[in-house]
Amino acid sequence: MDNVSVSKGVFAHVGSYKIGQHKQARCRYNYFNEPWYIAYKETWNAIQSEAESARSNMIHQVISDLQSFVSSVKNNTIDIFDNEIPTAMLLTGVNVPDHAKLFQKIVLKLQTLTSHVAILWSKDSNNIKNIVSDTVFQLINNSTEDDVVEVKRTQCSMHALKLWYLTHCNLSDPLIIIVSDFESFSPSVLHDFILILSSYSDTIKFILLFGIATTLHIVHRSLSYDATSKLKVKVLHMQTQIKSLGDILEGTIFSSDILFRLTGRAFQLLTDIFLFYDFSVDRFLQNYKLCMIQHFYGNNINSLCCQREDIQERISTLTEEDIKDLKKLPSVVKYLQANESINENELGDEAFKKLIKKLLKKFHKYMIRFLTVLRCLHSLVSTLPNAQLGKQLREVYTKAVYTSNVTESQEYKECLQLLNFLSKEEFLKKLESVITIVEDTEDPLMEEFKTNLTTRINEIRDASLDVISGPTETVTVDDKLTRIQFKQKLLKMSQTHSRSPYKQAQLDLINYLDREIFKVHLLNPNQVPMHEIFCYSDGNSVKQHIRGSLRGAIHTGLNDPQVYLQCDCCKLENENAMPATLPDLSIIYKLHLESRKLINMYDWLQAFSTIVDPAEDTEEEREIDSKIQARFTRAVAELQFLGFIKTSRKKTDHVKRLT
C-alpha cells in the first residue's frame, strides 16, 4: 500500500460548442413561476429596499464628514501640515462582519474626490514589505482606467511611488490609505509604516483612515509617541449598533408596508444573536431572509401574504389542494368553530374564498392598529423608572408577540401604576407624543381614538391640582366586622379617598387606555385568524440552520445517510443495520462506533469486507480483494480527515478513536 496514490488528469474533449455561438440561458429551477416564490420575491425585494435605505442613512453622516475632511486636505497646500499626516479615526463599533461593506461604500464615495485610494487588511500586511508593496501597488494601478498594470508588485517601493506621484498626479490630490481593521494589525508594522509615510510627507500628500472597532485608547496603546506625533487626528463616530438595529427594524418589521412578520421565538432569537454575538446588521438580514424562505418555501397558500389590492387576484389562482390546506389552518378551524352561524360542511369553495378574503383584510387592518397602538404604549412607558417593558420599541414588540397577552403581564400593570405618579407636565408631554403617533394613520378607529384622547388631554390640562375634601368614612369597633368584611371595607375606603380633579382625570384616562385601547388592540398576532399566512414564529427550526451543530450533522449523515441522500438504497431497517448499499465511509464509521479506543486495522478490514462482499463460505480469514482494500483505505483516510481517528504510537497496526 506504500505505492497507492490518487492522481487527477485533464483530458481534451471535442465538444459541441463553436466559437461565436451564444449559449442559451437555462433556468435551473422550476419554481420561479410558482405563486409562493413570486410572493417571497416581492416581499424580500421590499424588505431589501427598506434595509438598504436604512443602511445608507446610517453611514450618510460619516461619509459626508469624510468627504469634507478629504476636501479640506485637498484644498490646502502640503506645507500647512508641517510634516504631519492628516488622519481620520473612524470608530466603527464591533460589528466586524459589516466592516467590509462599510469600507467598500467609503471607497466608492471617496473616489469621486480622488482616484488614489488604497485599502489595507491585516491578513495581507503581516510585515513592512508586504504593507508597503500592497499600498504602492493599489495607489498606482487603481488609478488607471484600463486593466494595464503600470508597475509590477515586485517593483513597488516608496521611491517608485514618489516618482509616479510627481510625474502623473496633480500635487493637490491626496493619496488616501485606509487601514480597515486597526486592532488586527501588528503594532510594530504600523509604527514603521507611519514613520516611512512621514518621511515622504513633504513631497506626497497622504491621508490615513483608521477603522477602529473598540476605542481610541487602542491607538495610544499600540503606537509609541514618535509615531502618533506624526499624525494630525480627526475623530469620526458611527452610530451605535443598537441604533442601527432600530433603524433596520423600523423600516422592515415595524413598517405596515412590509407584510411578512417575525413573531414569537423567531424574532427573539434573531435579536439575541445580534445583541449577544456579532452586532452585524448584514447577518441579521440574512437570518431574516432565512426565516422568510422557511415560511414561503413550497407553500402556495402563503402567496396570500400580499397587499390588499392583490388579495382577490391571489385567491383566484388557488387550487383545490390549496383550498384544503387553508381549511386545515389551526386559526381558520378555530374561527369556524367559534362562529356557529357558519356551517363548515355546507361551506363551498366560493363561499370559503369570500370568507378568506374577509379574514385577510381584517388581519391587514389589525396589524396596522397593532403597530400604531404598540408605538403609543412604547411612547408612554419607555422613560419610566426601571423601564419594565423596555426602553426600545423592539423590546415592547418582543413582549407583545412572545407572550399570549402583554396586558396581563406584571410589567405592564406596574407601568400603568407608575404613570399615575407622573407630574402634570410630564404626563401631558407623553400624551402629546401619542397624539403625534396617531396623526399619521388614516384608520377610522384610530381617528376616533385621537378625538377622544384630545378631549381628555384638554380636560387634564384645565384640571386643578387642588384636592377637594369630602365626607370621610371611618371604621369603629361597634361595626363588628369579620376579617374579610374589614379588609373589603378598607379597600373600598382607599379607592374612594379624596382626589384632585387632575388626579381623577388622569386615572380615568389611564383606565380608558388600558381597557379600550391596549387590551383590545394589543392581542398577540398569533391569536388572530389567518396569522399563519403572515407570521413566522418557529424559532427552533431557524436555530438549527443558523446555529447548527456541525458534529451532530456529521454523525447523522454518517450513521443514517438516507436523511440527506433521500435514496431508497440507504434506507435502514433499524439504527444498527449495515447493508452493503451504504457508502463506504458510512460503513467504516458505524464499524468504528462498535470498537474500543484502539482499533485493529486488519480486523476492521475483515469486517468491512464481510459487509460489502458477503461470501457463502464462513472461513475465519480470507483473501481480501485489492479493490475492496483500496475502498477501505480511502474510507479510513476520509474518517481520519474528519477527525474521528488518528494513528497510534503504541501499536503500528492500530488506530486510536478520538470520540
C-alpha positions as CSV (number, residue, x, y, z in Angstrom):
1,M,0.0,0.0,0.0
2,D,3.0,2.3,0.0
3,N,2.7,2.9,-3.7
4,V,-1.0,3.7,-3.6
5,S,-1.8,7.3,-4.8
6,V,-4.6,9.3,-6.2
7,S,-3.9,11.2,-9.3
8,K,-6.0,13.6,-11.3
9,G,-5.8,14.1,-15.1
10,V,-7.0,16.7,-17.5
11,F,-8.1,15.3,-20.9
12,A,-9.1,17.2,-24.1
13,H,-12.6,16.6,-25.3
14,V,-14.1,17.9,-28.6
15,G,-17.4,19.4,-27.5
16,S,-20.4,20.8,-29.5
17,Y,-19.6,24.4,-28.7
18,K,-18.3,26.6,-31.6
19,I,-16.7,30.0,-31.4
20,G,-19.2,32.8,-31.8
21,Q,-22.1,30.5,-30.8
22,H,-24.2,32.0,-28.0
23,K,-25.3,29.6,-25.2
24,Q,-28.9,29.6,-24.3
25,A,-29.6,30.6,-20.8
26,R,-31.2,27.8,-19.0
27,C,-33.5,28.1,-15.9
28,R,-32.1,25.6,-13.5
29,Y,-35.0,25.9,-11.1
30,N,-38.6,25.2,-11.9
31,Y,-40.2,27.2,-9.1
32,F,-39.6,30.7,-10.4
33,N,-43.2,30.9,-11.6
34,E,-44.7,29.3,-8.5
35,P,-47.1,31.6,-6.5
36,W,-45.1,31.1,-3.3
37,Y,-41.9,32.2,-4.9
38,I,-43.4,35.2,-6.6
39,A,-44.8,36.3,-3.2
40,Y,-41.5,35.6,-1.5
41,K,-39.5,37.6,-4.1
42,E,-41.9,40.5,-4.0
43,T,-41.7,40.7,-0.2
44,W,-37.9,40.3,0.0
45,N,-37.4,43.0,-2.6
46,A,-39.4,45.4,-0.5
47,I,-37.5,44.4,2.7
48,Q,-34.2,44.7,0.9
49,S,-35.1,48.2,-0.5
50,E,-36.1,49.4,3.0
51,A,-33.0,47.9,4.6
52,E,-30.6,49.4,2.0
53,S,-32.3,52.8,2.6
54,A,-31.8,52.5,6.3
55,R,-28.1,51.4,6.0
56,S,-27.5,54.3,3.6
57,N,-28.9,56.7,6.2
58,M,-26.7,55.1,8.9
59,I,-23.4,56.0,7.2
60,H,-24.6,59.1,5.4
61,Q,-23.3,61.5,8.1
62,V,-19.9,59.7,8.4
63,I,-19.4,59.7,4.6
64,S,-20.3,63.4,4.5
65,D,-17.8,64.2,7.2
66,L,-15.1,62.1,5.5
67,Q,-15.7,63.9,2.2
68,S,-15.4,67.3,3.9
69,F,-12.2,66.1,5.6
70,V,-10.7,65.0,2.3
71,S,-11.8,68.1,0.5
72,S,-10.2,70.4,3.2
73,V,-6.9,68.5,2.8
74,K,-7.1,68.7,-0.9
75,N,-7.7,72.4,-0.9
76,N,-4.8,73.2,1.4
77,T,-1.1,73.2,0.4
78,I,1.2,70.5,1.7
79,D,3.3,73.0,3.7
80,I,0.4,73.7,6.1
81,F,0.5,70.2,7.6
82,D,4.2,70.6,8.8
83,N,5.2,67.0,8.0
84,E,2.1,65.7,9.8
85,I,-0.2,63.2,8.1
86,P,-3.9,64.1,8.2
87,T,-5.5,61.1,9.9
88,A,-9.2,60.3,10.3
89,M,-10.0,57.8,13.0
90,L,-13.4,56.2,12.3
91,L,-15.0,54.5,15.3
92,T,-17.0,51.8,13.5
93,G,-18.1,49.7,16.5
94,V,-17.6,46.0,17.0
95,N,-20.0,44.9,14.2
96,V,-16.9,43.4,12.4
97,P,-18.9,41.4,9.7
98,D,-20.3,44.6,8.3
99,H,-16.9,46.4,8.1
100,A,-16.0,45.1,4.6
101,K,-19.2,46.6,3.1
102,L,-18.8,49.8,5.0
103,F,-15.4,50.4,3.7
104,Q,-16.4,49.5,0.1
105,K,-19.0,52.2,0.3
106,I,-16.5,54.7,1.7
107,V,-14.0,53.9,-1.1
108,L,-16.8,54.4,-3.7
109,K,-17.7,57.8,-2.2
110,L,-14.0,59.0,-1.8
111,Q,-13.2,58.0,-5.4
112,T,-15.4,60.9,-6.5
113,L,-12.8,63.3,-4.9
114,T,-9.7,61.4,-5.8
115,S,-9.0,58.1,-7.6
116,H,-5.9,57.4,-5.5
117,V,-7.3,55.2,-2.7
118,A,-5.7,52.1,-1.2
119,I,-7.4,49.8,1.4
120,L,-5.3,47.5,3.6
121,W,-6.3,44.4,5.5
122,S,-4.4,42.8,8.3
123,K,-4.3,39.4,6.7
124,D,-2.3,40.8,3.8
125,S,0.0,43.1,5.9
126,N,2.0,40.9,8.2
127,N,5.3,42.7,7.6
128,I,6.5,46.1,6.5
129,K,7.5,44.8,3.0
130,N,4.0,43.5,2.3
131,I,2.2,46.6,3.6
132,V,4.4,49.0,1.5
133,S,4.2,46.9,-1.7
134,D,0.4,46.4,-1.4
135,T,-0.1,50.1,-0.7
136,V,2.0,51.3,-3.6
137,F,0.5,48.7,-6.0
138,Q,-3.0,49.8,-5.3
139,L,-2.3,53.5,-5.5
140,I,-0.5,53.3,-8.8
141,N,-2.6,50.6,-10.6
142,N,-6.1,51.5,-9.3
143,S,-5.8,55.0,-10.8
144,T,-5.6,53.5,-14.4
145,E,-8.9,53.2,-16.2
146,D,-7.9,50.0,-18.1
147,D,-6.6,46.8,-16.7
148,V,-3.0,47.5,-17.7
149,V,-0.6,47.1,-14.7
150,E,1.8,50.1,-14.7
151,V,4.1,48.7,-12.0
152,K,4.6,45.1,-11.0
153,R,4.2,44.2,-7.4
154,T,7.9,43.3,-7.1
155,Q,8.9,46.8,-8.2
156,C,6.6,48.6,-5.8
157,S,8.5,50.8,-3.4
158,M,8.1,54.2,-1.8
159,H,10.7,55.6,-4.2
160,A,8.7,54.3,-7.2
161,L,5.5,55.9,-5.6
162,K,7.3,59.2,-5.3
163,L,8.4,59.3,-8.9
164,W,4.9,58.2,-10.1
165,Y,3.2,60.9,-7.9
166,L,5.4,63.7,-9.1
167,T,5.0,62.6,-12.8
168,H,1.4,61.6,-13.1
169,C,-0.6,63.2,-10.3
170,N,-1.9,66.7,-9.5
171,L,0.1,67.7,-6.4
172,S,-3.1,68.9,-4.7
173,D,-4.6,65.4,-4.9
174,P,-4.1,63.4,-1.7
175,L,-3.2,59.7,-1.6
176,I,-5.7,58.0,0.7
177,I,-4.7,54.9,2.7
178,I,-7.4,53.0,4.6
179,V,-6.3,50.8,7.4
180,S,-9.6,48.9,7.8
181,D,-9.1,46.8,10.9
182,F,-6.6,48.7,13.0
183,E,-6.7,46.3,16.1
184,S,-5.7,43.3,14.0
185,F,-2.5,44.9,12.5
186,S,0.9,44.4,14.1
187,P,1.8,47.5,16.1
188,S,5.4,47.3,15.1
189,V,4.4,47.1,11.4
190,L,2.1,50.1,11.7
191,H,4.7,52.1,13.6
192,D,7.3,51.6,10.9
193,F,4.8,52.3,8.1
194,I,3.7,55.6,9.7
195,L,7.3,56.7,10.0
196,I,8.0,55.8,6.4
197,L,5.0,57.8,5.2
198,S,6.0,60.7,7.4
199,S,9.5,60.8,5.8
200,Y,7.8,61.3,2.3
201,S,5.1,63.6,3.5
202,D,7.0,66.7,2.4
203,T,6.5,65.8,-1.2
204,I,3.5,63.5,-1.2
205,K,0.2,64.4,0.3
206,F,-1.1,61.4,2.3
207,I,-4.4,60.8,4.2
208,L,-4.7,58.0,6.6
209,L,-8.1,56.5,7.6
210,F,-8.1,54.1,10.6
211,G,-11.1,51.8,11.1
212,I,-11.2,51.3,14.9
213,A,-13.7,48.8,16.4
214,T,-13.2,49.4,20.1
215,T,-11.9,52.7,21.5
216,L,-9.4,55.4,20.7
217,H,-7.2,54.4,23.6
218,I,-6.1,51.4,21.5
219,V,-4.2,53.8,19.2
220,H,-2.1,55.1,22.0
221,R,-1.5,51.7,23.5
222,S,-0.4,50.3,20.1
223,L,1.7,53.1,18.8
224,S,4.5,54.9,20.5
225,Y,4.7,58.7,20.8
226,D,7.1,59.2,17.9
227,A,4.5,57.6,15.6
228,T,1.4,59.3,17.0
229,S,3.2,62.7,16.9
230,K,3.3,62.4,13.1
231,L,-0.5,62.2,12.9
232,K,-2.9,65.1,12.7
233,V,-6.0,63.4,14.0
234,K,-9.7,63.9,13.4
235,V,-12.2,61.6,15.1
236,L,-15.4,60.4,13.4
237,H,-18.1,58.3,15.0
238,M,-20.5,55.8,13.6
239,Q,-23.9,55.4,15.2
240,T,-24.3,52.7,17.8
241,Q,-25.2,49.1,16.8
242,I,-28.4,49.3,18.9
243,K,-29.5,52.4,16.9
244,S,-28.6,50.6,13.7
245,L,-30.7,47.6,14.6
246,G,-33.6,50.0,15.5
247,D,-33.4,51.7,12.1
248,I,-33.5,48.4,10.3
249,L,-36.5,47.2,12.3
250,E,-38.2,50.5,11.8
251,G,-38.2,50.0,8.0
252,T,-39.0,46.3,8.0
253,I,-40.8,44.6,10.9
254,F,-42.3,47.7,12.4
255,S,-43.5,49.0,9.0
256,S,-47.1,48.5,7.9
257,D,-45.9,48.3,4.3
258,I,-44.0,45.0,5.0
259,L,-46.5,42.2,5.3
260,F,-44.3,39.4,6.5
261,R,-43.9,39.4,10.3
262,L,-41.4,37.8,12.6
263,T,-43.1,36.9,15.9
264,G,-42.6,34.8,19.0
265,R,-39.4,32.9,19.5
266,A,-38.1,33.6,15.9
267,F,-37.9,37.3,16.5
268,Q,-36.4,37.0,19.9
269,L,-33.7,34.6,18.5
270,L,-32.6,36.9,15.8
271,T,-32.4,39.9,18.1
272,D,-30.5,37.9,20.7
273,I,-28.0,36.8,18.1
274,F,-27.5,40.4,17.0
275,L,-27.1,41.8,20.6
276,F,-25.1,39.0,22.2
277,Y,-22.9,37.7,19.3
278,D,-21.9,39.8,16.3
279,F,-23.8,43.2,16.2
280,S,-24.0,42.6,12.4
281,V,-26.9,44.2,10.5
282,D,-26.0,42.2,7.4
283,R,-26.2,38.9,9.3
284,F,-29.4,39.9,10.9
285,L,-30.9,40.5,7.4
286,Q,-29.5,37.2,6.2
287,N,-31.1,35.4,9.1
288,Y,-34.3,37.3,8.4
289,K,-34.2,36.1,4.8
290,L,-33.7,32.5,6.0
291,C,-36.9,32.9,8.1
292,M,-38.7,34.1,5.0
293,I,-37.5,31.1,3.0
294,Q,-38.7,28.7,5.7
295,H,-42.1,30.4,5.7
296,F,-42.7,30.6,2.0
297,Y,-40.9,27.6,0.5
298,G,-43.2,25.2,-1.3
299,N,-46.4,26.6,0.4
300,N,-48.6,28.2,-2.2
301,I,-51.2,29.4,0.4
302,N,-48.6,31.8,1.7
303,S,-48.8,33.6,-1.6
304,L,-51.7,35.4,0.1
305,C,-49.1,37.4,2.0
306,C,-49.6,40.3,-0.3
307,Q,-51.0,43.9,-0.5
308,R,-54.7,44.3,0.0
309,E,-55.3,45.2,-3.7
310,D,-53.7,41.9,-4.8
311,I,-55.7,39.6,-2.5
312,Q,-58.5,38.9,-5.0
313,E,-56.0,38.0,-7.7
314,R,-54.0,35.7,-5.5
315,I,-57.1,33.9,-4.2
316,S,-58.3,33.3,-7.8
317,T,-55.0,31.4,-8.5
318,L,-55.5,28.9,-5.6
319,T,-56.1,25.3,-6.5
320,E,-58.4,22.8,-4.8
321,E,-55.4,21.4,-2.8
322,D,-54.6,24.9,-1.6
323,I,-58.2,25.4,-0.5
324,K,-58.0,22.2,1.5
325,D,-54.7,23.4,3.1
326,L,-56.4,26.7,4.0
327,K,-59.3,24.9,5.7
328,K,-56.8,23.0,7.8
329,L,-55.1,26.1,9.2
330,P,-55.5,26.0,13.0
331,S,-56.6,29.6,13.2
332,V,-59.2,29.1,10.5
333,V,-60.5,25.9,12.2
334,K,-60.8,27.7,15.5
335,Y,-62.6,30.6,13.8
336,L,-65.2,28.3,12.1
337,Q,-65.8,26.5,15.4
338,A,-66.3,29.8,17.3
339,N,-68.8,31.1,14.7
340,E,-71.8,28.8,15.0
341,S,-73.6,30.6,12.2
342,I,-71.1,29.2,9.7
343,N,-71.7,25.6,8.8
344,E,-68.3,24.1,7.8
345,N,-69.9,21.2,5.9
346,E,-72.1,23.5,3.8
347,L,-69.3,26.0,3.1
348,G,-68.4,25.7,-0.6
349,D,-65.2,26.8,-2.2
350,E,-66.6,30.1,-3.5
351,A,-68.1,31.0,-0.1
352,F,-64.9,29.9,1.6
353,K,-62.8,32.2,-0.7
354,K,-65.0,35.1,0.2
355,L,-64.5,34.3,3.9
356,I,-60.7,34.1,3.4
357,K,-60.7,37.5,1.6
358,K,-62.6,39.0,4.5
359,L,-60.3,37.5,7.1
360,L,-57.2,38.6,5.2
361,K,-58.4,42.2,5.1
362,K,-59.2,42.0,8.8
363,F,-55.7,40.9,9.5
364,H,-54.3,43.8,7.5
365,K,-56.4,46.3,9.5
366,Y,-55.4,44.6,12.7
367,M,-51.7,44.8,12.1
368,I,-51.9,48.5,11.3
369,R,-53.7,49.1,14.6
370,F,-51.4,46.8,16.5
371,L,-48.3,48.6,15.4
372,T,-49.8,52.0,16.0
373,V,-51.0,51.2,19.5
374,L,-47.7,49.5,20.2
375,R,-45.9,52.7,19.4
376,C,-48.2,54.6,21.7
377,L,-47.5,52.2,24.5
378,H,-43.8,52.5,24.0
379,S,-44.0,56.2,24.0
380,L,-45.8,56.2,27.3
381,V,-43.6,53.6,29.2
382,S,-40.1,53.8,27.6
383,T,-38.8,56.5,30.1
384,L,-40.5,55.2,33.2
385,P,-38.2,54.1,36.1
386,N,-36.6,50.7,35.5
387,A,-38.2,50.5,32.1
388,Q,-40.3,47.4,32.9
389,L,-41.3,46.9,29.3
390,G,-38.0,48.0,27.9
391,K,-36.6,51.3,26.5
392,Q,-36.5,50.2,22.9
393,L,-39.6,49.6,20.6
394,R,-38.2,46.1,19.8
395,E,-38.3,45.2,23.5
396,V,-42.0,46.1,23.8
397,Y,-42.7,44.3,20.5
398,T,-41.0,41.2,21.8
399,K,-43.1,41.2,24.9
400,A,-46.3,41.7,22.8
401,V,-45.6,38.9,20.3
402,Y,-43.9,36.4,22.7
403,T,-46.5,36.4,25.5
404,S,-50.1,35.4,25.0
405,N,-51.3,38.8,26.2
406,V,-48.9,41.6,27.2
407,T,-51.7,43.5,29.0
408,E,-51.9,40.6,31.5
409,S,-48.2,40.7,32.4
410,Q,-46.9,42.1,35.7
411,E,-44.6,44.5,33.9
412,Y,-47.5,46.1,32.0
413,K,-49.5,46.6,35.3
414,E,-46.5,48.1,37.0
415,C,-46.1,50.6,34.2
416,L,-49.7,51.7,34.4
417,Q,-49.2,52.3,38.2
418,L,-46.1,54.3,37.5
419,L,-48.0,56.5,35.1
420,N,-50.2,57.6,38.0
421,F,-47.1,59.1,39.7
422,L,-46.1,61.4,36.8
423,S,-46.3,65.1,37.2
424,K,-48.8,67.0,35.1
425,E,-46.2,68.4,32.8
426,E,-44.6,65.0,32.2
427,F,-47.9,63.3,31.7
428,L,-49.1,65.9,29.2
429,K,-45.8,65.6,27.3
430,K,-46.2,61.9,26.9
431,L,-49.8,62.3,25.7
432,E,-48.7,64.8,23.1
433,S,-46.3,62.3,21.7
434,V,-49.1,59.7,21.5
435,I,-51.2,62.2,19.5
436,T,-48.3,62.7,17.1
437,I,-48.1,58.9,16.5
438,V,-51.9,58.6,15.9
439,E,-51.9,61.6,13.5
440,D,-50.1,59.6,10.8
441,T,-52.8,56.9,10.5
442,E,-56.0,57.0,8.4
443,D,-57.8,54.2,10.2
444,P,-61.3,55.3,11.4
445,L,-60.9,53.7,14.8
446,M,-57.6,55.5,15.3
447,E,-59.3,58.7,14.3
448,E,-61.9,58.1,16.9
449,F,-59.1,57.3,19.4
450,K,-57.4,60.6,18.5
451,T,-60.6,62.6,19.1
452,N,-61.3,61.0,22.5
453,L,-57.6,61.4,23.5
454,T,-57.6,65.1,22.5
455,T,-60.7,65.8,24.5
456,R,-59.3,64.1,27.6
457,I,-56.0,65.9,27.3
458,N,-57.8,69.2,27.3
459,E,-59.7,68.1,30.5
460,I,-56.4,67.2,32.1
461,R,-54.8,70.5,31.0
462,D,-57.6,72.5,32.5
463,A,-58.0,70.4,35.7
464,S,-56.9,71.8,39.0
465,L,-54.4,70.2,41.3
466,D,-56.3,71.2,44.5
467,V,-57.7,68.3,46.5
468,I,-61.5,68.7,47.1
469,S,-62.2,67.5,50.7
470,G,-65.4,65.4,51.1
471,P,-67.1,63.3,53.8
472,T,-64.8,60.7,55.2
473,E,-65.9,57.3,56.3
474,T,-64.5,55.6,59.4
475,V,-64.4,52.2,60.9
476,T,-65.3,51.7,64.6
477,V,-65.3,48.8,67.0
478,D,-69.1,48.9,67.1
479,D,-69.3,47.8,63.4
480,K,-68.4,44.2,64.5
481,L,-67.0,43.2,61.1
482,T,-65.3,39.9,60.2
483,R,-61.8,39.9,58.9
484,I,-62.9,39.6,55.3
485,Q,-65.5,42.4,55.7
486,F,-63.0,44.6,57.3
487,K,-60.5,44.1,54.5
488,Q,-63.1,44.8,51.8
489,K,-64.2,48.0,53.6
490,L,-60.6,49.2,53.9
491,L,-60.1,48.6,50.2
492,K,-63.3,50.5,49.4
493,M,-62.3,53.4,51.6
494,S,-58.8,53.5,49.9
495,Q,-60.5,53.7,46.5
496,T,-62.9,56.4,47.4
497,H,-60.5,58.8,49.1
498,S,-60.4,62.4,48.0
499,R,-58.6,63.2,44.8
500,S,-57.9,66.4,42.9
501,P,-59.7,67.0,39.6
502,Y,-56.4,66.4,37.8
503,K,-55.8,63.0,39.5
504,Q,-59.3,61.9,38.7
505,A,-59.0,62.9,35.1
506,Q,-55.5,61.2,34.9
507,L,-56.9,58.0,36.4
508,D,-59.9,58.0,34.0
509,L,-57.6,58.4,31.0
510,I,-55.2,55.6,32.1
511,N,-58.3,53.3,32.6
512,Y,-59.6,54.3,29.2
513,L,-56.2,53.5,27.5
514,D,-56.0,50.2,29.4
515,R,-59.5,48.8,28.8
516,E,-60.5,50.3,25.4
517,I,-57.2,50.6,23.6
518,F,-54.3,48.4,24.8
519,K,-56.4,45.3,25.8
520,V,-58.3,45.5,22.6
521,H,-55.6,46.2,20.0
522,L,-52.5,44.5,21.6
523,L,-53.7,41.0,21.3
524,N,-50.8,38.7,20.1
525,P,-50.9,38.4,16.3
526,N,-50.6,34.6,16.6
527,Q,-54.1,34.6,18.0
528,V,-55.7,36.4,15.1
529,P,-57.3,34.3,12.2
530,M,-55.1,33.8,9.2
531,H,-51.9,34.7,11.1
532,E,-50.2,31.6,9.6
533,I,-50.1,33.4,6.2
534,F,-48.2,36.5,7.5
535,C,-46.4,35.5,10.7
536,Y,-43.4,33.2,11.3
537,S,-42.5,32.2,14.9
538,D,-40.8,28.8,14.6
539,G,-37.5,29.7,16.4
540,N,-36.3,26.1,16.8
541,S,-36.3,25.5,13.1
542,V,-34.4,28.6,12.4
543,K,-31.9,27.9,15.2
544,Q,-31.0,24.6,13.6
545,H,-29.9,26.4,10.4
546,I,-28.3,29.5,12.0
547,R,-26.5,27.8,14.9
548,G,-26.4,24.2,13.7
549,S,-24.3,21.5,15.4
550,L,-21.5,20.6,13.0
551,R,-20.5,17.4,14.8
552,G,-24.1,16.3,15.2
553,A,-24.8,16.8,11.5
554,I,-21.8,14.8,10.5
555,H,-22.9,12.0,12.9
556,T,-26.4,12.0,11.4
557,G,-25.0,11.9,7.9
558,L,-22.6,9.0,8.5
559,N,-24.9,7.0,10.8
560,D,-28.0,7.4,8.6
561,P,-27.1,8.7,5.1
562,Q,-30.7,8.4,3.9
563,V,-31.5,11.6,6.0
564,Y,-29.5,13.7,3.5
565,L,-29.3,11.5,0.4
566,Q,-33.0,10.7,0.3
567,C,-32.4,7.4,-1.6
568,D,-34.0,4.0,-1.1
569,C,-30.7,2.1,-1.2
570,C,-29.6,3.8,2.1
571,K,-32.8,3.2,3.9
572,L,-32.2,1.4,7.2
573,E,-34.5,-1.1,8.9
574,N,-33.1,-0.1,12.2
575,E,-30.3,2.2,13.5
576,N,-27.7,-0.7,13.9
577,A,-28.3,-2.1,10.4
578,M,-25.3,-2.0,7.9
579,P,-26.4,-3.0,4.4
580,A,-23.8,-3.3,1.7
581,T,-25.5,-0.5,-0.3
582,L,-24.4,2.1,2.3
583,P,-21.5,4.4,1.3
584,D,-18.1,3.0,2.3
585,L,-17.4,5.9,4.7
586,S,-20.7,5.2,6.5
587,I,-19.9,1.5,6.9
588,I,-16.4,2.4,8.3
589,Y,-17.9,4.9,10.7
590,K,-20.6,2.5,12.0
591,L,-17.9,-0.2,12.5
592,H,-15.7,2.2,14.3
593,L,-18.5,3.0,16.7
594,E,-18.5,-0.6,17.8
595,S,-14.8,-0.6,18.7
596,R,-12.9,0.5,21.7
597,K,-10.2,3.2,22.0
598,L,-7.8,1.2,19.8
599,I,-9.0,-0.3,16.5
600,N,-7.1,-3.2,14.9
601,M,-6.8,-2.3,11.2
602,Y,-6.8,-5.9,10.0
603,D,-9.9,-6.8,11.9
604,W,-11.5,-3.6,10.7
605,L,-10.7,-4.5,7.1
606,Q,-12.1,-8.1,7.6
607,A,-15.4,-6.7,9.0
608,F,-15.6,-4.2,6.1
609,S,-15.0,-6.9,3.6
610,T,-17.7,-9.1,5.1
611,I,-20.3,-6.4,4.8
612,V,-19.5,-5.1,1.3
613,D,-18.8,-8.5,-0.2
614,P,-20.5,-11.2,1.8
615,A,-19.4,-14.7,0.8
616,E,-21.2,-18.0,1.2
617,D,-18.3,-19.8,3.0
618,T,-17.7,-18.9,6.6
619,E,-14.0,-19.0,6.7
620,E,-12.5,-17.1,9.6
621,E,-9.9,-15.4,7.4
622,R,-10.0,-15.0,3.6
623,E,-8.0,-13.2,1.0
624,I,-9.1,-9.6,0.5
625,D,-9.8,-8.3,-2.9
626,S,-7.5,-5.4,-3.9
627,K,-10.4,-3.2,-4.9
628,I,-12.1,-3.7,-1.5
629,Q,-8.8,-2.9,0.2
630,A,-8.5,0.3,-1.8
631,R,-12.0,1.3,-0.9
632,F,-11.3,0.6,2.7
633,T,-8.1,2.6,2.7
634,R,-9.8,5.6,1.1
635,A,-12.7,5.5,3.6
636,V,-10.3,5.3,6.6
637,A,-8.4,8.3,5.2
638,E,-11.6,10.2,5.0
639,L,-12.6,9.3,8.5
640,Q,-9.2,10.5,9.7
641,F,-9.6,13.7,7.8
642,L,-12.9,14.3,9.6
643,G,-11.2,13.9,12.9
644,F,-12.6,10.7,14.3
645,I,-9.4,8.6,14.4
646,K,-5.7,9.1,14.3
647,T,-2.7,6.8,14.1
648,S,-1.5,5.1,17.3
649,R,2.1,5.3,18.5
650,K,1.6,2.3,20.8
651,K,0.8,-0.2,18.1
652,T,1.6,0.3,14.4
653,D,-1.3,-1.8,13.1
654,H,-3.9,0.1,15.2
655,V,-5.6,3.5,15.1
656,K,-7.0,5.4,18.0
657,R,-10.5,6.7,18.4
658,L,-10.9,10.4,19.1
659,T,-14.6,10.3,20.0
